[in-house]
Amino acid sequence: MIYVHVPFCRSFCTYCGFYSERACPTAGWVDEVCREALSRRAEIEASSAVDTLYFGGGTPSVLPLSYLGRIADACGGRSYKEWTVEVNPDDVTPEYAAGLRALGVNRVSMGVQSLDGGMLRWMNRRHSADGARAAFRTLRDAGFDNISVDVIFGVSGLSDAVLEATVREIVAWRPEHVSAYQLSVEEGSALEALVRSGRYSELPDEACSRQYSLICSILASAGYGHYEISNWALPGRRALHNSAYWSRSPYVGLGPGAHSLRCALATIPLHPQGTGGVPPETPCVATSIRSWNSEALSGWRAESEVLTEEQIREERIMLGLRTAEGVDAALVGHGSGSLVPSGVPGHVRIPEDKWFVADSIIAELI
Ligand code: SF4
């Protein structure tokens, strides 16, 4: 299970708080990612039980196809059960889409965000609504049968009617997967500056909650299963890669800004039995924090942190309670008053109608 962070964007979204550069990706950057992949071969093999490769960003679709191929080769090959590339609709030409297919990419995640022109301009997205429509058709024509579409809600100025029109139209496209994220004010973003200068006020929680419920009900009636707070899928089309994050499978993150999760390396003691309610099969885990020289986009080094048993328990709760399967009831002990049994024996979950306030429920449990 490999994640590659591609830290390049052609323009910056109003709400963006991620690390990304406006520079063009260079062959030197690709060399560096390949070197990192090759030097972490043992970790990559140790995480291969989940057979996925995910290019996230930034905007991975600014990478020429040859760069994607070279990085995949350095990761161990071009054949994965799920190989996802995040794309901006503006980059999806018939040639690029066909090239992705030819490489072996079998899933695309496209940031549409809205199908309202005014909203897209406010977000400073570089694609138009028509561009997103055309890109979706192009991906289908190229043979992609596993496409995810991202939508944003909770924006001041986004009416329920406009949001509903966007979600209903996307549902009519029948993507296999939909993700919906509430707008948040991130540190360092242009949006944060707007808030500080009084030119933007956040949408009240009540309106955000209403918009979330609207999305939930449209997607439910269209046959999409709500399997994680922000994610819906047609039957059998859940994201394998992202699902593995939520169950804390080990993964290797390559590139600047990527994190990794390593489990039970020889030097790390296995979990002692019967402590803190964490299942004994859970090994101690190191999260390595990637650190690149952002000026040169080179010179990576890894910093690792060995998590304590309590941190592992908290991570399991935070991640597991985002999902429909929930977590082992033993993890949350007696503090589980707002939880209900999930479909998995012995597991409890947050009911869907309380997912909007999941953060506060989780905060009470950890
Ligand atoms: S939100 Fe994503 S696509 Fe937009 S500027 Fe940030 S990293 Fe790039």
Residues whose N, C-alpha, C, O or C-beta is under 5 A from the ligand:
A	BS01	SF4	C9 S11 F12 C13 C16 F18 S20 G57 G58 T59
